[in-house]
Amino acid sequence: MPRPRKCRRVCALPETVSFGPVGERPSGLEPLIMSVEEFETIRLIDHMGMDQAECAQRMSIARTTVQRIYNDARYKLAEFLVSGRPLTIGGGDFKLCEHRCAGCARGQCRCREDEGAPEE
């Protein structure tokens, strides 16, 4: 029996969850589904400039797990751009950050891993 999947910590849900080509949509193309944790790795690594180790610490998972999630997310982004398939963000195994820290705001979560206490 495989061990249960560990929930990944996510700062906030994305504001926009559906993307697609402008104009006529090619028929018969199944939409791509990107999980919320895949979106979070793209946001932390590509948008916020973190390395995989920092991203892993922020999401409370192993760096090798971040690498796998990040590779899956990049493949889906490439497929979306090259093939013009619709992309939807949703689902996954995650928990939202509780935003208990000073300076913790949408997209700028700075929670400490140890107890979630405010940063000094």
PLY file of the C-alpha trace (Angstrom):
ply
format ascii 1.0
element vertex 120
property float x
property float y
property float z
element edge 119
property int vertex1
property int vertex2
end_header
0.00 0.00 0.00
1.54 3.37 -0.99
1.97 5.99 1.67
-0.51 8.89 1.68
0.42 12.01 -0.25
1.58 14.94 1.86
-0.39 18.16 1.42
1.59 21.01 -0.09
1.33 24.49 1.39
0.06 27.15 -1.01
-0.03 30.87 -0.24
-3.19 31.72 -2.20
-5.42 30.39 -4.92
-4.93 31.92 -8.38
-7.34 34.71 -9.31
-7.71 33.47 -12.90
-8.18 29.75 -13.40
-9.10 29.34 -17.08
-6.97 30.21 -20.10
-7.41 29.52 -23.77
-6.67 30.66 -27.30
-8.30 33.88 -28.49
-10.73 33.54 -31.37
-11.85 30.23 -32.79
-11.15 27.31 -30.48
-9.87 24.21 -32.26
-12.44 21.45 -31.86
-11.63 18.20 -30.13
-8.78 19.46 -27.94
-9.10 18.33 -24.35
-8.29 21.02 -21.79
-5.11 20.68 -19.73
-5.61 20.60 -15.97
-2.84 22.20 -13.91
-3.06 21.51 -10.17
-2.89 24.36 -7.69
0.48 23.11 -6.42
1.85 23.06 -9.98
0.72 26.69 -10.31
2.40 27.50 -6.97
5.77 26.09 -8.11
5.62 28.20 -11.29
4.70 31.26 -9.22
7.47 30.76 -6.66
10.29 29.68 -9.01
9.60 31.60 -12.22
7.65 34.63 -10.98
9.24 35.23 -7.56
12.73 33.99 -8.54
13.17 31.35 -5.83
15.31 28.29 -6.33
13.86 24.82 -5.88
15.16 24.50 -2.31
13.47 27.75 -1.24
10.28 26.70 -3.00
10.38 23.32 -1.22
10.78 25.00 2.16
7.91 27.41 1.44
5.61 24.56 0.35
6.72 22.22 3.19
7.79 19.41 0.84
11.04 17.83 -0.39
13.10 19.52 -3.10
12.82 16.42 -5.29
9.03 16.67 -5.05
9.20 20.32 -6.10
11.36 19.34 -9.07
8.81 16.75 -10.22
5.83 19.11 -9.74
7.70 21.94 -11.50
8.61 19.73 -14.49
4.97 18.62 -14.83
3.79 22.25 -14.68
6.29 23.41 -17.31
5.26 20.58 -19.65
1.62 21.69 -19.34
2.54 25.33 -20.01
4.51 24.32 -23.10
1.64 22.15 -24.35
-0.76 25.06 -23.79
1.44 27.48 -25.76
2.41 25.14 -28.61
-0.87 23.28 -29.14
-3.33 26.00 -28.17
-5.14 23.68 -25.78
-7.25 25.34 -23.07
-5.69 25.37 -19.60
-7.55 25.18 -16.29
-6.03 25.48 -12.82
-7.67 23.50 -10.04
-7.53 20.50 -7.77
-4.57 18.84 -6.11
-3.38 17.99 -2.61
-2.71 21.30 -0.90
-3.54 23.40 2.12
-3.81 27.16 2.08
-1.44 29.21 4.20
-3.26 30.59 7.22
-1.74 34.10 6.81
-1.00 34.46 10.53
2.33 36.22 9.97
3.13 39.90 9.85
3.76 40.81 6.23
1.83 37.79 4.94
-0.39 38.96 2.11
-1.70 37.53 -1.14
1.26 36.48 -3.25
3.78 37.55 -0.61
3.48 34.83 2.05
6.46 34.85 4.42
5.32 32.30 7.02
8.06 30.65 9.03
8.14 26.90 8.79
8.60 26.19 12.48
5.45 27.59 14.14
3.89 30.20 11.86
4.84 32.96 14.30
5.30 36.52 13.05
8.73 37.31 11.64
10.85 39.67 13.66
0 1
1 2
2 3
3 4
4 5
5 6
6 7
7 8
8 9
9 10
10 11
11 12
12 13
13 14
14 15
15 16
16 17
17 18
18 19
19 20
20 21
21 22
22 23
23 24
24 25
25 26
26 27
27 28
28 29
29 30
30 31
31 32
32 33
33 34
34 35
35 36
36 37
37 38
38 39
39 40
40 41
41 42
42 43
43 44
44 45
45 46
46 47
47 48
48 49
49 50
50 51
51 52
52 53
53 54
54 55
55 56
56 57
57 58
58 59
59 60
60 61
61 62
62 63
63 64
64 65
65 66
66 67
67 68
68 69
69 70
70 71
71 72
72 73
73 74
74 75
75 76
76 77
77 78
78 79
79 80
80 81
81 82
82 83
83 84
84 85
85 86
86 87
87 88
88 89
89 90
90 91
91 92
92 93
93 94
94 95
95 96
96 97
97 98
98 99
99 100
100 101
101 102
102 103
103 104
104 105
105 106
106 107
107 108
108 109
109 110
110 111
111 112
112 113
113 114
114 115
115 116
116 117
117 118
118 119
